[in-house]
Each structure stands twice: as structure tokens, then as C-alpha cells.
Amino acid sequence: MSPQVQNPNPLPDPRYQYPQPEFSSPSQAPPGSDQALHPPADHGETSYRGSGRLNGRVALVTGGDSGIGRAVAIAYAREGADVAFTYLSESEDAQETEALIRQAGRKTISYQMDQTCRIACEAVINKVLEGFGGLDILVNNAAYQRTYAELSDIPDEEIALALRTNVEACFYFCRAAMEHMPQGGAIINTTSIQAYSPSIHLAPYAASKAAIANLTLALAEEAINKGIRVNGVAPGPVWTPLIPSTMPNSKVKHFGENTLLERPAQPAELAPVYVLLASAEASYITGEIFAVTGGRRQL
């Protein structure tokens, strides 16, 4: 019998690679700060290694100050792209993202803005074009959500705000960017598992994410006539500041347990999908929605 060979570099068990519930992160005011998140989120600060897949590209990531947006910004920079990003109010988080991009040797500019305003969205696209000389990759990632006990608890203005922030802004950014993006450009929209497996507790958010998925598929048909690919990423539970700032402690405590891995994703685990979809290796991928859900199941 041949001796069993031990792998000198065993892969980690994905179930225990990152923290599992129960979580005790303190409640935060929306949209939440990464610096107050406990346990801290992993955005790939020490783990992501680039290989030049986006050399010379220019990317705009909305909501790049923390969470998935920060992880994508770090990965894009380490893959060789200059990265602009937007944020709503968390200036300290934005400064940290800027520092991480610059450490990768890439150029960055952040824009504080309210993306419910069409004029503001168009202005950011124009500023990126002026500041970087072009735009190759657009990631629509910034989003608004709140949790409610039941449908009757949701104020009218909350419904409107979710749709303006999540859906209308996606239209505005895509429309403005497509006028200037070159052949080979890529648009990546963050939708959600909530688009396909919605919770009444997140009804406005879920409806908005379903609309983004629909827009992604429709826009892909038009954009490919300009040589631009459009795809979406549908995350499941991801550990970001949005969670303790928009959910009751009872839900935060068990966040991500309803997946096969029995934990939420870390933002760093989403970034490689966004890199693939932005890269030339994905030349035959358009009009697709990629689910990254940890095999989430309903409880």
C-alpha cells in the first residue's frame, strides 16, 4: 500500500474560515461605520493578491467606503486599475479605502454624494472622466435597506427612498456611463438573493434588488451593441456595517446561520467574482446574474 501523502499547504475548511454566529456587534446609526463593526470585516486587506488582470483600466465603484464596495476597490487596485468610488457620509471609512488603493500604487478619488439625485450621478461620471481620462468599469454597489416587522410598518418615504437609492441611481449611473465607456467595458450591478428569495422584513430592499436584476438582463442586450458587457452579482448574507445599522440585534446575533456554511460571507469572498466579470477572461459572459450565497436556505 502506498503511503498517504500529506498536503504541505492544506486548504482551510470554508465553514470555519471566518467568524460564525453568534455575533454581538453593537447597533449603529445607518449607514454604519466599518470601524465600529465587531468582529471586523475582512475586505482582503492582507489576503488579496493581484495578477495584473485589470492593468490600465479605470473603475468607478459606488459605495466603496466599506463592505463589498471596499473589497472590490482593493481587488481592482491590486489588479492594476485606478479606482474612483462614491460614499454617502462615512468619511473616515472612505479615507481608509483611499489609503488602501494608494498602497497598491494606483490612483484614486472618492466622491461624497447622495445618489438619489440624477444630476449628482451624472456629475460623478463626468468627474471620473475628467480626473482619470476615461471609464472602463462601473460597479453599481451602493444600496439602502431597512428591516421592518411587517408590511404595515413601512413608511411611504422609506419605500420611495429604497427605490430611488437602489434602482433609480442604477439607471442614472448606467445611462451616463454607457455614453463614454469603450468597447470591452464592463458594468456590474449588485443585486441580492432577496431578488429571488425575498423577505417581507426587507420588502422595499427586496423589490429594488429584483428590479436591478431585471435591469441588468435588459441592459445587457443594448450594451453589447457597443461592446460593453453587463452582469450582476447576487450576494447572500454578507458581514458589513449595513447589518448592525439596519437590523435588530436579534437578527444580527444569528446573521448568516441560514446558509450551508452557517455563517455570513466576508466582503473579501465576493471580490473575486467582481474581478472576473470586469476582466477580459469574462469576454463571453454577459446578461448573467452570479449568486454568491453560501448555499443559503430558508429557516
ZAKESE-278858 format. One record per residue (C-alpha): residue in one letter; x, y, z; residue number from 0. Coordinates in steps of 0.05 Angstrom, whole numbers, plus 5000, padded with zeros to 4 digits. Layout:
('A', (X, Y, Z), NUM)
...
//
This chain:
('M', (5000, 5000, 5000), 0)
('S', (5027, 5068, 4981), 1)
('P', (5039, 5116, 5039), 2)
('Q', (4989, 5172, 5045), 3)
('V', (5018, 5238, 5024), 4)
('Q', (5003, 5298, 5069), 5)
('N', (4988, 5363, 5034), 6)
('P', (5040, 5413, 5059), 7)
('N', (4992, 5471, 5046), 8)
('P', (4923, 5446, 5065), 9)
('L', (4864, 5490, 5045), 10)
('P', (4822, 5518, 5102), 11)
('D', (4754, 5490, 5117), 12)
('P', (4706, 5543, 5088), 13)
('R', (4657, 5533, 5145), 14)
('Y', (4707, 5559, 5196), 15)
('Q', (4750, 5604, 5153), 16)
('Y', (4714, 5666, 5181), 17)
('P', (4674, 5683, 5244), 18)
('Q', (4608, 5647, 5256), 19)
('P', (4548, 5670, 5295), 20)
('E', (4531, 5687, 5349), 21)
('F', (4551, 5759, 5336), 22)
('S', (4550, 5816, 5386), 23)
('S', (4565, 5876, 5343), 24)
('P', (4536, 5940, 5374), 25)
('S', (4479, 5975, 5340), 26)
('Q', (4499, 6033, 5295), 27)
('A', (4465, 6092, 5262), 28)
('P', (4455, 6080, 5188), 29)
('P', (4492, 6071, 5142), 30)
('G', (4541, 6044, 5194), 31)
('S', (4616, 6050, 5202), 32)
('D', (4666, 5996, 5187), 33)
('Q', (4709, 6019, 5245), 34)
('A', (4654, 6002, 5295), 35)
('L', (4639, 5933, 5266), 36)
('H', (4653, 5873, 5311), 37)
('P', (4680, 5826, 5291), 38)
('P', (4716, 5868, 5239), 39)
('A', (4701, 5853, 5166), 40)
('D', (4754, 5824, 5120), 41)
('H', (4759, 5863, 5055), 42)
('G', (4821, 5827, 5031), 43)
('E', (4868, 5878, 5062), 44)
('T', (4921, 5825, 5077), 45)
('S', (4899, 5768, 5032), 46)
('Y', (4882, 5792, 4962), 47)
('R', (4938, 5783, 4912), 48)
('G', (4931, 5814, 4844), 49)
('S', (4959, 5788, 4778), 50)
('G', (4950, 5847, 4730), 51)
('R', (4882, 5826, 4704), 52)
('L', (4857, 5899, 4702), 53)
('N', (4922, 5935, 4684), 54)
('G', (4909, 6005, 4657), 55)
('R', (4834, 6004, 4670), 56)
('V', (4793, 6057, 4705), 57)
('A', (4737, 6035, 4751), 58)
('L', (4681, 6070, 4789), 59)
('V', (4653, 6033, 4849), 60)
('T', (4592, 6063, 4883), 61)
('G', (4591, 6054, 4958), 62)
('G', (4665, 6038, 4961), 63)
('D', (4678, 6062, 5031), 64)
('S', (4663, 5996, 5065), 65)
('G', (4634, 5927, 5055), 66)
('I', (4632, 5895, 4987), 67)
('G', (4649, 5961, 4954), 68)
('R', (4715, 5968, 4993), 69)
('A', (4734, 5896, 4978), 70)
('V', (4722, 5907, 4904), 71)
('A', (4761, 5972, 4905), 72)
('I', (4821, 5938, 4938), 73)
('A', (4819, 5879, 4890), 74)
('Y', (4813, 5924, 4828), 75)
('A', (4871, 5967, 4851), 76)
('R', (4915, 5905, 4863), 77)
('E', (4896, 5880, 4794), 78)
('G', (4924, 5945, 4764), 79)
('A', (4863, 5991, 4758), 80)
('D', (4856, 6062, 4781), 81)
('V', (4794, 6065, 4825), 82)
('A', (4745, 6121, 4838), 83)
('F', (4689, 6109, 4888), 84)
('T', (4629, 6142, 4920), 85)
('Y', (4604, 6144, 4991), 86)
('L', (4546, 6175, 5029), 87)
('S', (4573, 6200, 5096), 88)
('E', (4626, 6156, 5127), 89)
('S', (4687, 6199, 5112), 90)
('E', (4735, 6160, 5157), 91)
('D', (4718, 6095, 5122), 92)
('A', (4727, 6129, 5055), 93)
('Q', (4796, 6154, 5075), 94)
('E', (4816, 6083, 5094), 95)
('T', (4794, 6056, 5026), 96)
('E', (4833, 6112, 4992), 97)
('A', (4895, 6094, 5031), 98)
('L', (4889, 6020, 5013), 99)
('I', (4882, 6037, 4939), 100)
('R', (4943, 6082, 4941), 101)
('Q', (4983, 6029, 4977), 102)
('A', (4971, 5986, 4915), 103)
('G', (5004, 6041, 4874), 104)
('R', (4941, 6063, 4839), 105)
('K', (4905, 6130, 4832), 106)
('T', (4840, 6142, 4869), 107)
('I', (4789, 6196, 4882), 108)
('S', (4728, 6190, 4927), 109)
('Y', (4663, 6229, 4918), 110)
('Q', (4615, 6242, 4975), 111)
('M', (4545, 6244, 4945), 112)
('D', (4471, 6228, 4950), 113)
('Q', (4457, 6182, 4892), 114)
('T', (4382, 6193, 4894), 115)
('C', (4397, 6255, 4853), 116)
('R', (4405, 6245, 4778), 117)
('I', (4447, 6307, 4770), 118)
('A', (4495, 6283, 4824), 119)
('C', (4503, 6215, 4790), 120)
('E', (4517, 6246, 4723), 121)
('A', (4566, 6295, 4755), 122)
('V', (4606, 6238, 4785), 123)
('I', (4613, 6204, 4718), 124)
('N', (4637, 6269, 4687), 125)
('K', (4687, 6279, 4744), 126)
('V', (4715, 6209, 4735), 127)
('L', (4723, 6222, 4660), 128)
('E', (4759, 6288, 4675), 129)
('G', (4802, 6261, 4731), 130)
('F', (4822, 6194, 4701), 131)
('G', (4814, 6205, 4626), 132)
('G', (4762, 6151, 4616), 133)
('L', (4719, 6098, 4649), 134)
('D', (4723, 6023, 4634), 135)
('I', (4687, 5991, 4692), 136)
('L', (4625, 6012, 4731), 137)
('V', (4603, 5975, 4793), 138)
('N', (4535, 5996, 4820), 139)
('N', (4541, 5972, 4891), 140)
('A', (4515, 6026, 4939), 141)
('A', (4447, 6010, 4969), 142)
('Y', (4396, 6028, 5022), 143)
('Q', (4359, 5979, 5066), 144)
('R', (4318, 5977, 5130), 145)
('T', (4285, 5919, 5167), 146)
('Y', (4212, 5921, 5188), 147)
('A', (4169, 5873, 5229), 148)
('E', (4113, 5874, 5177), 149)
('L', (4090, 5909, 5114), 150)
('S', (4044, 5957, 5151), 151)
('D', (4104, 5985, 5190), 152)
('I', (4139, 6011, 5128), 153)
('P', (4131, 6086, 5118), 154)
('D', (4116, 6112, 5048), 155)
('E', (4180, 6153, 5048), 156)
('E', (4222, 6091, 5063), 157)
('I', (4194, 6055, 5002), 158)
('A', (4209, 6115, 4959), 159)
('L', (4279, 6123, 4987), 160)
('A', (4297, 6050, 4975), 161)
('L', (4274, 6054, 4903), 162)
('R', (4309, 6120, 4889), 163)
('T', (4374, 6099, 4921), 164)
('N', (4378, 6028, 4894), 165)
('V', (4340, 6028, 4828), 166)
('E', (4338, 6099, 4801), 167)
('A', (4412, 6111, 4816), 168)
('C', (4429, 6047, 4778), 169)
('F', (4392, 6074, 4717), 170)
('Y', (4427, 6142, 4724), 171)
('F', (4497, 6115, 4730), 172)
('C', (4489, 6063, 4675), 173)
('R', (4459, 6113, 4627), 174)
('A', (4512, 6165, 4638), 175)
('A', (4570, 6115, 4637), 176)
('M', (4549, 6080, 4574), 177)
('E', (4555, 6144, 4534), 178)
('H', (4630, 6143, 4547), 179)
('M', (4652, 6072, 4561), 180)
('P', (4695, 6040, 4506), 181)
('Q', (4688, 5972, 4474), 182)
('G', (4709, 5920, 4524), 183)
('G', (4678, 5959, 4581), 184)
('A', (4640, 5924, 4637), 185)
('I', (4581, 5943, 4681), 186)
('I', (4569, 5900, 4744), 187)
('N', (4507, 5911, 4785), 188)
('T', (4500, 5885, 4856), 189)
('T', (4432, 5854, 4864), 190)
('S', (4416, 5804, 4920), 191)
('I', (4389, 5737, 4939), 192)
('Q', (4330, 5779, 4963), 193)
('A', (4312, 5789, 4889), 194)
('Y', (4295, 5715, 4884), 195)
('S', (4281, 5694, 4956), 196)
('P', (4251, 5756, 4987), 197)
('S', (4235, 5770, 5060), 198)
('I', (4176, 5813, 5079), 199)
('H', (4221, 5845, 5132), 200)
('L', (4262, 5874, 5075), 201)
('A', (4205, 5886, 5026), 202)
('P', (4228, 5952, 4995), 203)
('Y', (4300, 5929, 4991), 204)
('A', (4280, 5861, 4961), 205)
('A', (4235, 5894, 4909), 206)
('S', (4291, 5942, 4890), 207)
('K', (4341, 5886, 4882), 208)
('A', (4293, 5847, 4837), 209)
('A', (4287, 5910, 4794), 210)
('I', (4363, 5915, 4789), 211)
('A', (4368, 5842, 4767), 212)
('N', (4315, 5856, 4714), 213)
('L', (4351, 5919, 4691), 214)
('T', (4416, 5881, 4686), 215)
('L', (4388, 5830, 4639), 216)
('A', (4352, 5881, 4597), 217)
('L', (4411, 5929, 4593), 218)
('A', (4458, 5873, 4571), 219)
('E', (4421, 5867, 4505), 220)
('E', (4431, 5940, 4488), 221)
('A', (4501, 5948, 4517), 222)
('I', (4532, 5891, 4477), 223)
('N', (4517, 5930, 4414), 224)
('K', (4571, 5978, 4439), 225)
('G', (4617, 5921, 4460), 226)
('I', (4600, 5931, 4534), 227)
('R', (4584, 5871, 4578), 228)
('V', (4532, 5877, 4635), 229)
('N', (4526, 5827, 4691), 230)
('G', (4501, 5823, 4762), 231)
('V', (4524, 5793, 4828), 232)
('A', (4471, 5768, 4877), 233)
('P', (4502, 5761, 4946), 234)
('G', (4471, 5725, 5004), 235)
('P', (4485, 5748, 5076), 236)
('V', (4550, 5789, 5078), 237)
('W', (4581, 5818, 5141), 238)
('T', (4582, 5893, 5131), 239)
('P', (4566, 5956, 5172), 240)
('L', (4497, 5956, 5140), 241)
('I', (4477, 5896, 5182), 242)
('P', (4482, 5923, 5254), 243)
('S', (4458, 5991, 5229), 244)
('T', (4394, 5966, 5195), 245)
('M', (4374, 5903, 5232), 246)
('P', (4350, 5889, 5303), 247)
('N', (4401, 5857, 5350), 248)
('S', (4363, 5791, 5349), 249)
('K', (4375, 5784, 5274), 250)
('V', (4447, 5809, 5277), 251)
('K', (4463, 5757, 5330), 252)
('H', (4445, 5699, 5283), 253)
('F', (4462, 5733, 5217), 254)
('G', (4484, 5683, 5164), 255)
('E', (4464, 5620, 5203), 256)
('N', (4414, 5602, 5148), 257)
('T', (4469, 5582, 5098), 258)
('L', (4502, 5516, 5086), 259)
('L', (4566, 5545, 5115), 260)
('E', (4526, 5570, 5176), 261)
('R', (4560, 5639, 5173), 262)
('P', (4556, 5702, 5131), 263)
('A', (4605, 5717, 5076), 264)
('Q', (4661, 5766, 5086), 265)
('P', (4667, 5821, 5033), 266)
('A', (4734, 5791, 5011), 267)
('E', (4697, 5729, 4989), 268)
('L', (4656, 5769, 4939), 269)
('A', (4712, 5809, 4907), 270)
('P', (4740, 5754, 4861), 271)
('V', (4673, 5748, 4825), 272)
('Y', (4673, 5823, 4811), 273)
('V', (4745, 5818, 4786), 274)
('L', (4727, 5761, 4738), 275)
('L', (4667, 5798, 4710), 276)
('A', (4709, 5861, 4698), 277)
('S', (4766, 5824, 4665), 278)
('A', (4780, 5802, 4594), 279)
('E', (4774, 5729, 4617), 280)
('A', (4699, 5741, 4622), 281)
('S', (4693, 5761, 4548), 282)
('Y', (4636, 5711, 4536), 283)
('I', (4598, 5728, 4599), 284)
('T', (4542, 5779, 4594), 285)
('G', (4470, 5782, 4615), 286)
('E', (4483, 5737, 4675), 287)
('I', (4470, 5741, 4749), 288)
('F', (4521, 5706, 4793), 289)
('A', (4496, 5682, 4861), 290)
('V', (4546, 5682, 4919), 291)
('T', (4501, 5659, 4976), 292)
('G', (4538, 5605, 5015), 293)
('G', (4482, 5558, 4995), 294)
('R', (4432, 5598, 5036), 295)
('R', (4369, 5563, 5056), 296)
('Q', (4306, 5589, 5089), 297)
('L', (4297, 5575, 5163), 298)
//
